[in-house]
């Protein structure tokens, strides 16, 4: 068995294979829910019901999608430049951290505090990714390793802060930070509905990334660097500087997830602020084929599965872990589909 | 001496070999036989299907149809081991040697069972020495391969095949990396091999070598066997016609009118990059309206000089002056801004971005400046206009400017690069292997454009490993060897043999 490259994949191949990947995911999940003793159709129905069946469910899905759009964009931007940023989780926490520090320590009034928190979060997230990228550009250190390990360093650092300097004195001993003052929180889009302006900010960011990638010289440079750094360098594109700019954007986007979760939803920082949004961002970006507008769609899809599976497991006897399996299977099938649009398998 | 098919002593027979890659038929129903003790030349342009055919014969590829018989027995398809065992030895264009092992170890590699104690060096050494004497393949068995010259490495490859009792030798473009003297030595080895009953398939697109060594010529064109002639009954011109299917004529440049010095190197040195040679005390002046040809065996510092002029590397010592001013801040972008047009050696990996469209590739060097972009915003319509202009003016055959350049042939890709470079009206042109791998039609086109640029007043540095090309196009020739540059030889002042001496490194000490 060998792989033979396909020069020009047909549109049928490029669209059909990803569709096939989703179908395969559904088949696999059906099998699993049958194994758990449930009717697959009913299971899917309950997931759909739980994700979008009511106003409450829909808003919950949108809320859950918000941080995933940010981390998905962060990964999509970086992967375009073949900068393998596996550290969106650490950048998210960096953003959450400075958001809490500025929101609770500076005493800025709300209209100033919110933009200051967002801006500081972007800078902090960018800086967290800057280190690994400089190591990569200067010394050739593999950024997969450094960004991945930074996630654990950041997690431990946050734990330390929450047990020490940042611990809420009124927190009854719980490891959590003091809460942001009311006026330093992102307002709800519609009063009384649990959806905040972070979601709108995420949509604006997706649009902004799309415009950046398709209309600006930086976007052109990022794509050139990702596709062929040798040719990019020869043509005069400053590859190292492009990677640094990419890192600042990618880290900044991931950090906005932390900002939006703290300022829009939770109000304070805890060690379990993110149930792996940074890692799930990789799935979101891959399912979107790295397209920034596709990230919005795939983030909604992924969030819907999580939210729907939670509600489904309360109603049926199927464990909510099926959400993780669904997403893992979707990712693997999608990666295979992407590969098979570019190569075909031949025998001999 | 010509052997007709069907003779008793046929050692190899290919019958009806067909191989398709997608829509491309690389080999179309090819049949021929190889007799004991003959050299058959397989002639064809790049992309004619020579290498594919040999890879099928050697078991690297599986044919879609057809059979290979060695000494009357069919070879199982897709098994290089079976070809080896049947007595077929192949010397690839790119050597397959381990640099960190000695010559003897390289030869023994893979010949001993995994669990055999020791390598049996003593016996092997004797046998290698015997083979060296018999075939005129002088090389020290204990030398580290990494320290050998390209010509010596090729001898090791041939020894490797002979050590495994190869009776059929396949040589894929063996002379591409050799000096004329080394080529003559290789031919002497092949003559001895044939005298001892071996058979040789010699793959080449160089006509004078084919006529010098072979007894029979097979011509491939677009995957089909279009001709089979006894070498004695043909000549180079007829072979060339068969190869391209039409009358050909090499461009003959008019007399140059050299002008002012546009670029000058004065005692320039560059750092060696890994295995690649750096420059050593190079003095060079490129004049307006003149083509300077750089001849030399590959890997002697051509890459370093090209990197220097491209802006990828800066001098570590010495001075580089452009238009009278010494160069300070040197980068690819600075080189483009200084009016250097750069045609890189590798058009696939360096010259273009395969998954970018023609439009995106057309503005690779100009995207950051007006009018293609303003304050960081790309003007996509302007970029597309530029691509359309190049496509029209340089005869780039393509479905349209929004096609990914990956889908173009090498010749059309090179025309786009040529257009990108020449449209910027460069005063200095660095053409590094500008026609390598192109078909003859595209070769002529590219060469004519370079001559036209010279006539319009550009200073051209032509780097090529093909001495014939350098001789045909250059107004002045410099030879590069181990990072040093020979004096300038005006057109016609040195014979190929004399240049070959320089290419081999002779003459540099007395020429300051």
Contacts between the chains, C-beta under 8 A, distances in Angstrom:
chain1	res1	chain2	res2	distance
A	4	B	21	7.3
A	4	B	22	7.7
A	6	B	22	7.4
A	7	B	22	6.6
A	7	B	406	6.7
A	7	B	407	5.7
A	8	B	404	7.8
A	8	B	407	5.8
A	215	B	377	6.1
A	215	B	378	6.0
A	215	B	380	7.7
A	216	B	376	5.3
A	216	B	377	5.8
A	216	B	378	6.3
A	217	B	367	5.9
A	217	B	368	5.8
A	217	B	373	4.9
A	217	B	376	5.1
A	217	B	377	7.4
A	217	B	378	5.8
A	218	B	376	6.5
A	219	B	378	7.9
A	220	B	360	7.2
A	220	B	367	5.7
A	220	B	378	6.0
A	223	B	356	7.6
A	224	B	353	5.7
A	224	B	356	7.0
A	224	B	360	7.8
A	224	B	364	7.2
A	227	B	353	5.0
A	227	B	354	7.3
A	227	B	355	5.0
A	227	B	356	6.6
A	228	B	349	7.0
A	228	B	353	4.5
A	228	B	354	6.9
A	228	B	355	8.0
A	230	B	349	5.7
A	230	B	350	5.7
A	231	B	349	6.6
A	231	B	350	5.3
A	231	B	351	6.7
A	231	B	352	6.3
A	231	B	353	5.0
A	231	B	364	7.4
A	232	B	353	7.2
A	233	B	312	7.1
A	233	B	332	6.7
A	234	B	310	6.5
A	234	B	312	6.7
A	234	B	332	5.9
A	234	B	342	7.5
A	234	B	344	6.0
A	234	B	350	4.8
A	234	B	351	7.5
A	235	B	332	6.7
A	235	B	364	4.0
A	235	B	365	5.3
A	236	B	311	7.4
A	236	B	331	7.0
A	236	B	332	4.1
A	236	B	333	3.6
A	236	B	335	7.8
A	236	B	336	5.5
A	236	B	365	6.0
A	236	B	368	7.6
A	237	B	364	7.9
A	238	B	331	7.9
A	238	B	333	7.6
A	348	B	62	4.4
A	348	B	77	7.6
A	348	B	78	5.6
